[in-house]
């Protein structure tokens, strides 16, 4: 088992900074480009991360710790961000995500300590029994997955413009 809570927090606390450094102040042509129909752009991803902070990570961790497998997690709508945020700017979304993540990490530190049994289980509506360690590991991998997604989508804006170098750019061939 490779999971270590302190290492997980290292990534979770850096994600808002990474995304803010990458996206803050960019023109819309960068933040709204996508990979085609029914795909997400950077704006959509940040909205999705916000929804996860509100309704996924900490609520499910609290359910595992307080209720175990006696109560199934509430269903998380992974697409709810697509129907909101239209009046917000990228900068507003980044600020909101940063604040929510700080609150989540504060809550996490009050829930998890050296004596916490990371093998405790809860009931996922799709997967069934899941461990606290798995929920926490998924949170970290989810952040990294979406950072990668944003970079890939943005890079693909220049797919045609890179000419023959496309053959050497894995990010354009995914």
MIRO-647371 format. One record per residue (C-alpha): residue number from 1; residue in three letters; x, y, z. Coordinates in Angstrom, 2 decimals. Each point is the difference from the previous one (the first is absolute). Example, Ala and Ser with C-alpha at 12.3 -4.5 7.8 and 13.67 -1.06 7.14 Angstrom:
<pts>
+-----+---------+---------+---------+---------+
! num ! residuo !      xx !      yy !      zz !
+-----+---------+---------+---------+---------+
!   1 !     ALA !   12.30 !   -4.50 !    7.80 !
!   2 !     SER !    1.37 !    3.44 !   -0.66 !
+-----+---------+---------+---------+---------+
</pts>
This chain:
<pts>
+-----+---------+---------+---------+---------+
! num ! residuo !      xx !      yy !      zz !
+-----+---------+---------+---------+---------+
!   1 !     UNK !    0.00 !    0.00 !    0.00 !
!   2 !     UNK !    1.48 !    3.32 !   -1.07 !
!   3 !     UNK !   -2.60 !    2.38 !    1.44 !
!   4 !     UNK !    1.26 !    2.46 !    2.61 !
!   5 !     UNK !   -2.36 !    2.73 !    1.24 !
!   6 !     UNK !    2.78 !    2.60 !    0.29 !
!   7 !     UNK !    1.05 !   -0.61 !   -3.60 !
!   8 !     UNK !   -3.61 !    0.16 !   -1.16 !
!   9 !     UNK !   -0.41 !    3.38 !    1.66 !
!  10 !     UNK !    3.14 !    1.25 !   -1.77 !
!  11 !     UNK !   -1.83 !   -0.39 !   -3.32 !
!  12 !     UNK !   -3.43 !    1.08 !    1.21 !
!  13 !     UNK !    1.31 !    3.26 !    1.42 !
!  14 !     UNK !    1.97 !    0.81 !   -3.17 !
!  15 !     UNK !   -2.75 !   -0.61 !   -2.55 !
!  16 !     UNK !   -1.66 !    3.44 !    0.33 !
!  17 !     UNK !    3.40 !    1.71 !   -0.33 !
!  18 !     UNK !    0.94 !   -2.05 !   -3.06 !
!  19 !     UNK !   -3.29 !    0.74 !   -1.70 !
!  20 !     UNK !    0.04 !    3.68 !    0.94 !
!  21 !     UNK !    3.55 !    0.38 !   -1.30 !
!  22 !     UNK !   -0.98 !   -1.69 !   -3.26 !
!  23 !     UNK !   -3.39 !    1.60 !   -0.64 !
!  24 !     UNK !   -0.30 !    3.33 !    1.81 !
!  25 !     UNK !   -0.14 !    2.88 !   -2.48 !
!  26 !     UNK !    0.05 !   -2.12 !   -3.15 !
!  27 !     UNK !   -2.15 !    1.02 !   -2.94 !
!  28 !     UNK !   -3.25 !   -1.87 !   -0.54 !
!  29 !     UNK !    1.46 !   -1.67 !   -3.07 !
!  30 !     UNK !    2.12 !   -2.08 !    2.38 !
!  31 !     UNK !   -2.58 !   -0.65 !    2.70 !
!  32 !     UNK !   -2.98 !   -0.89 !   -2.18 !
!  33 !     UNK !    1.70 !   -2.13 !   -2.65 !
!  34 !     UNK !   -0.92 !   -3.68 !    0.10 !
!  35 !     UNK !    0.58 !   -3.27 !   -1.84 !
!  36 !     UNK !   -3.32 !   -0.02 !   -1.83 !
!  37 !     UNK !   -3.66 !   -0.59 !    0.71 !
!  38 !     UNK !   -0.87 !   -1.13 !    3.54 !
!  39 !     UNK !    3.52 !    0.62 !    1.34 !
!  40 !     UNK !    1.08 !    2.34 !    2.77 !
!  41 !     UNK !    2.09 !    3.12 !   -0.12 !
!  42 !     UNK !    2.07 !    1.46 !    2.83 !
!  43 !     UNK !   -2.97 !    2.09 !    1.18 !
!  44 !     UNK !   -2.16 !   -3.14 !    0.25 !
!  45 !     UNK !    2.72 !   -1.90 !    1.88 !
!  46 !     UNK !    0.42 !    2.72 !    2.63 !
!  47 !     UNK !   -3.78 !    0.03 !    0.44 !
!  48 !     UNK !    0.08 !   -3.78 !    0.43 !
!  49 !     UNK !    2.75 !    0.25 !    2.62 !
!  50 !     UNK !   -2.11 !    2.54 !    1.90 !
!  51 !     UNK !   -2.98 !   -2.35 !    0.01 !
!  52 !     UNK !    2.26 !   -2.79 !    1.28 !
!  53 !     UNK !    1.12 !    2.17 !    2.89 !
!  54 !     UNK !   -3.60 !    0.74 !    0.91 !
!  55 !     UNK !   -1.66 !   -3.37 !   -0.50 !
!  56 !     UNK !    2.50 !   -2.81 !   -0.45 !
!  57 !     UNK !    3.28 !   -0.30 !    1.87 !
!  58 !     UNK !   -0.60 !    1.20 !    3.55 !
!  59 !     UNK !   -3.67 !   -1.02 !    0.17 !
!  60 !     UNK !    0.93 !   -3.55 !   -0.99 !
!  61 !     UNK !    2.96 !   -0.10 !    2.38 !
!  62 !     UNK !   -2.32 !    1.14 !    2.80 !
!  63 !     UNK !   -2.50 !   -2.71 !   -0.95 !
!  64 !     UNK !    2.68 !   -2.71 !    0.13 !
!  65 !     UNK !    1.22 !    1.17 !    3.40 !
!  66 !     UNK !   -3.39 !    0.61 !    1.60 !
!  67 !     UNK !   -2.29 !   -2.55 !   -1.64 !
!  68 !     UNK !    2.20 !   -2.62 !   -1.64 !
!  69 !     UNK !   -2.06 !   -2.23 !   -2.24 !
!  70 !     UNK !   -3.32 !    0.79 !    1.68 !
!  71 !     UNK !   -0.72 !    2.80 !   -2.48 !
!  72 !     UNK !    0.77 !    0.20 !   -3.72 !
!  73 !     UNK !    1.82 !    3.12 !   -1.20 !
!  74 !     UNK !   -2.22 !    2.61 !   -1.58 !
!  75 !     UNK !    0.26 !   -0.13 !   -3.79 !
!  76 !     UNK !    2.46 !    2.58 !   -1.31 !
!  77 !     UNK !   -1.03 !    1.68 !   -3.26 !
!  78 !     UNK !    3.30 !    0.12 !   -1.90 !
!  79 !     UNK !   -1.52 !    2.32 !   -2.62 !
!  80 !     UNK !   -1.86 !    2.57 !    2.13 !
!  81 !     UNK !    2.59 !    2.69 !   -0.75 !
!  82 !     UNK !   -1.13 !    0.02 !   -3.63 !
!  83 !     UNK !   -3.30 !    1.62 !    1.05 !
!  84 !     UNK !    1.40 !    2.78 !    2.14 !
!  85 !     UNK !    2.89 !    2.48 !    0.21 !
!  86 !     UNK !   -0.86 !    1.69 !   -3.32 !
!  87 !     UNK !    0.02 !    3.39 !    1.72 !
!  88 !     UNK !    3.37 !   -0.61 !    1.67 !
!  89 !     UNK !    3.51 !    0.65 !   -1.22 !
!  90 !     UNK !    2.86 !   -2.46 !    0.13 !
!  91 !     UNK !    1.58 !    2.16 !    2.68 !
!  92 !     UNK !   -3.15 !   -0.26 !    2.14 !
!  93 !     UNK !   -0.08 !   -3.77 !   -0.42 !
!  94 !     UNK !    3.67 !   -0.32 !    0.92 !
!  95 !     UNK !   -0.52 !    2.14 !    3.10 !
!  96 !     UNK !   -3.04 !   -2.04 !    1.04 !
!  97 !     UNK !    1.85 !   -3.27 !   -0.54 !
!  98 !     UNK !    2.97 !    1.21 !    2.04 !
!  99 !     UNK !   -2.22 !    1.03 !    2.90 !
! 100 !     UNK !   -2.01 !   -3.22 !   -0.08 !
! 101 !     UNK !    3.15 !   -2.14 !   -0.14 !
! 102 !     UNK !    1.50 !    1.82 !    3.00 !
! 103 !     UNK !   -3.21 !   -0.69 !    1.91 !
! 104 !     UNK !    0.04 !   -3.65 !   -1.10 !
! 105 !     UNK !    3.58 !   -0.47 !    1.17 !
! 106 !     UNK !   -0.80 !    1.60 !    3.36 !
! 107 !     UNK !   -2.96 !   -2.35 !    0.35 !
! 108 !     UNK !    2.13 !   -2.95 !   -1.07 !
! 109 !     UNK !    2.59 !    0.77 !    2.67 !
! 110 !     UNK !   -2.75 !   -0.06 !    2.62 !
! 111 !     UNK !   -1.33 !   -3.34 !   -1.29 !
! 112 !     UNK !    3.24 !   -1.92 !   -0.61 !
! 113 !     UNK !    2.78 !   -0.57 !    2.52 !
! 114 !     UNK !    2.71 !   -2.58 !    0.65 !
! 115 !     UNK !   -2.54 !   -2.32 !    1.63 !
! 116 !     UNK !   -2.55 !    0.15 !   -2.82 !
! 117 !     UNK !   -0.67 !   -3.39 !   -1.54 !
! 118 !     UNK !    0.48 !    0.67 !   -3.71 !
! 119 !     UNK !   -1.46 !   -3.43 !   -0.77 !
! 120 !     UNK !   -3.46 !    1.09 !    1.25 !
! 121 !     UNK !   -2.64 !   -0.48 !   -2.67 !
! 122 !     UNK !   -3.00 !    1.81 !   -1.37 !
! 123 !     UNK !   -2.52 !   -0.80 !   -2.71 !
! 124 !     UNK !    0.42 !    1.58 !   -3.40 !
! 125 !     UNK !   -3.23 !    0.06 !   -2.07 !
! 126 !     UNK !    1.74 !   -1.60 !   -2.99 !
! 127 !     UNK !    3.04 !   -1.87 !    1.36 !
! 128 !     UNK !   -1.38 !   -1.33 !    3.28 !
! 129 !     UNK !    2.44 !   -0.30 !    2.89 !
! 130 !     UNK !    2.93 !    2.44 !   -0.21 !
! 131 !     UNK !    2.77 !    0.76 !    2.47 !
! 132 !     UNK !    0.85 !    3.38 !    1.49 !
! 133 !     UNK !    3.52 !   -0.42 !   -1.38 !
! 134 !     UNK !   -1.46 !   -0.54 !   -3.48 !
! 135 !     UNK !   -2.19 !    3.11 !    0.27 !
! 136 !     UNK !    2.99 !    2.10 !    1.03 !
! 137 !     UNK !    2.26 !   -1.51 !   -2.68 !
! 138 !     UNK !   -2.66 !    0.63 !   -2.62 !
! 139 !     UNK !   -0.24 !    3.64 !    1.03 !
! 140 !     UNK !    3.72 !    0.44 !   -0.71 !
! 141 !     UNK !   -0.07 !   -1.94 !   -3.28 !
! 142 !     UNK !   -3.11 !    1.95 !   -1.04 !
! 143 !     UNK !    1.83 !    3.30 !    0.47 !
! 144 !     UNK !    2.95 !   -1.22 !   -2.05 !
! 145 !     UNK !   -2.30 !   -1.41 !   -2.67 !
! 146 !     UNK !   -1.72 !    3.35 !   -0.48 !
! 147 !     UNK !    3.27 !    1.96 !    0.00 !
! 148 !     UNK !    1.15 !   -2.34 !   -2.77 !
! 149 !     UNK !   -3.32 !    0.39 !   -1.82 !
! 150 !     UNK !    0.24 !    3.81 !    0.02 !
! 151 !     UNK !    3.56 !   -0.10 !   -1.33 !
! 152 !     UNK !   -0.98 !   -2.47 !   -2.74 !
! 153 !     UNK !   -3.04 !    2.00 !   -1.12 !
! 154 !     UNK !    2.01 !    3.22 !   -0.12 !
! 155 !     UNK !    2.88 !   -1.63 !   -1.89 !
! 156 !     UNK !   -2.38 !   -1.37 !   -2.61 !
! 157 !     UNK !   -0.88 !    3.57 !   -1.02 !
! 158 !     UNK !    3.32 !   -0.05 !   -1.85 !
! 159 !     UNK !   -0.21 !   -3.50 !   -1.49 !
! 160 !     UNK !    0.06 !    1.26 !   -3.58 !
! 161 !     UNK !    2.42 !    2.83 !    0.71 !
! 162 !     UNK !    2.88 !   -2.14 !    1.28 !
! 163 !     UNK !    0.45 !   -1.58 !   -3.41 !
! 164 !     UNK !    2.24 !   -3.06 !   -0.12 !
! 165 !     UNK !    0.92 !    0.27 !    3.70 !
! 166 !     UNK !   -3.39 !   -1.52 !    0.79 !
! 167 !     UNK !    1.68 !   -3.39 !   -0.36 !
! 168 !     UNK !    2.10 !    0.77 !    3.09 !
! 169 !     UNK !   -2.73 !    1.53 !    2.15 !
! 170 !     UNK !   -1.85 !   -2.76 !    1.85 !
! 171 !     UNK !   -2.44 !    2.53 !    1.44 !
! 172 !     UNK !   -1.32 !    0.65 !   -3.52 !
! 173 !     UNK !   -0.38 !   -3.66 !   -0.82 !
! 174 !     UNK !   -2.14 !   -1.09 !    2.95 !
+-----+---------+---------+---------+---------+
</pts>
